[in-house]
Structure formats: structure tokens, C-alpha cells
Amino acid sequence: MQVLTAKDLHERMNQTNEYLIVDIREPYECQIGRIDSIHIPMGELISRQDELPDDKKIVLMCKSGKRAEAAANLLITEFNKCNIYMLEGGITAWRDTVNPDLKID
């Protein structure tokens, strides 16, 4: 699994459209604050993995990075997905590094 910092992901997303952020937080968490992403709750990720395009770099994001790391490991080891990344520190790191006005709590 590859790890991206919020700063690196933000810079790369400004340069290319090859990244897709997948927010795996629960719906109530997403209602508080979101960034440009698609929402697939962690509990639905396996049953909806066909929604993850093979031609994009898939960046899994949760609040702190713990759930994203577990989900990324599962997709890589059990389903042979090779285009999986995780956002280090999750949306909390995004707020701290990229958008301090983002509400996440």
C-alpha cells in the first residue's frame, strides 16, 4: 500500500486527474464535512468495489487514517487491487494541512 500526505495529494490533484478519493467514513461523519470525493462507507466497500475504477489511483480516506489503512490492506491482499493508496492522517490531516476551515467534528 502506498501512503500519501494531504499536502502531496492536494498538489498532485491540482496537476492531474488520475486520483480518486474514496471517503470510507460513515454517513453521519460525511454530513459534518467533506472534500471532493466519492462516498462508500467502509462496511460497503467490498460489496461496492466494482465502483473503484482500475484506471485511477484510489485514495482511501477516513477521519484519522486507521480505517483507511485496514481497508487498503484488505483490498490489496484479498482482492489484488494494485492501485490503492491511503491518505495519511485522514481528513483530519487534510484540514490541518490544506483547508483549516473544514469542519470535521
C-alpha positions in Angstrom: 0.0 0.0 0.0 1.2 3.5 -0.8 0.6 6.4 1.5 0.1 10.0 0.6 0.2 13.0 2.8 -2.6 15.6 2.5 -0.1 18.1 1.1 1.2 15.7 -1.6 -2.3 14.5 -2.6 -3.5 18.1 -2.8 -0.6 19.1 -5.1 -1.0 16.0 -7.3 -4.7 16.5 -7.6 -4.1 20.1 -8.8 -1.7 18.7 -11.5 -3.6 15.6 -12.7 -7.0 13.9 -12.6 -5.6 10.4 -12.1 -6.6 10.3 -8.4 -10.0 9.4 -6.9 -10.6 9.9 -3.2 -13.0 7.5 -1.6 -14.3 8.6 1.7 -15.0 5.5 3.7 -16.4 7.3 6.8 -19.9 6.7 8.0 -22.7 8.9 6.5 -23.1 10.9 9.7 -19.4 11.8 9.5 -19.7 12.9 5.9 -22.6 15.2 6.8 -20.3 17.2 9.0 -17.7 17.9 6.3 -16.4 16.6 3.1 -13.7 17.1 0.4 -14.0 16.3 -3.3 -14.5 12.6 -3.1 -17.0 9.8 -3.6 -18.6 8.2 -0.5 -18.5 4.5 0.1 -18.8 3.6 3.8 -16.2 1.1 4.9 -18.9 -1.6 5.6 -20.0 -1.4 1.9 -16.5 -1.2 0.4 -16.1 -4.9 -0.5 -19.6 -5.2 -2.0 -19.2 -2.0 -4.0 -15.5 -2.5 -5.1 -16.7 -2.6 -8.7 -17.2 1.2 -8.4 -13.4 1.6 -8.0 -12.0 2.3 -11.4 -8.8 0.4 -12.4 -7.6 3.4 -14.4 -7.4 5.7 -11.4 -5.3 5.8 -8.3 -7.8 5.1 -5.5 -7.0 7.1 -2.3 -8.9 5.8 0.7 -9.7 8.3 3.4 -11.3 8.2 6.8 -11.0 10.6 9.8 -7.6 9.6 11.0 -6.2 7.0 8.6 -6.7 3.9 10.7 -9.8 2.6 8.9 -8.4 3.6 5.5 -5.2 1.6 6.3 -7.2 -1.5 7.2 -9.5 -1.2 4.1 -6.5 -0.6 1.8 -4.7 -3.7 3.2 -7.9 -5.8 2.6 -8.4 -4.6 -1.0 -4.7 -5.3 -1.8 -4.3 -8.6 -0.1 -7.7 -10.2 -0.6 -8.8 -8.7 -3.9 -5.4 -8.0 -5.6 -6.1 -4.3 -6.1 -2.8 -2.6 -7.0 -3.9 1.0 -7.4 -4.8 1.6 -3.8 -3.4 4.4 -1.7 -4.3 5.8 1.7 -4.4 9.4 2.9 -2.1 9.6 5.9 -3.9 11.2 8.8 -7.2 11.1 7.0 -9.5 14.1 6.7 -8.0 15.5 9.9 -4.6 15.9 8.2 -6.4 17.4 5.2 -8.0 20.0 7.5 -4.7 20.7 9.3 -2.6 21.0 6.1 -4.8 22.0 3.2 -8.1 23.5 4.5 -8.2 24.8 8.1 -11.8 26.0 7.7 -13.1 22.4 7.0 -15.4 21.2 9.7 -14.9 17.5 10.6 -16.3 17.3 14.2 
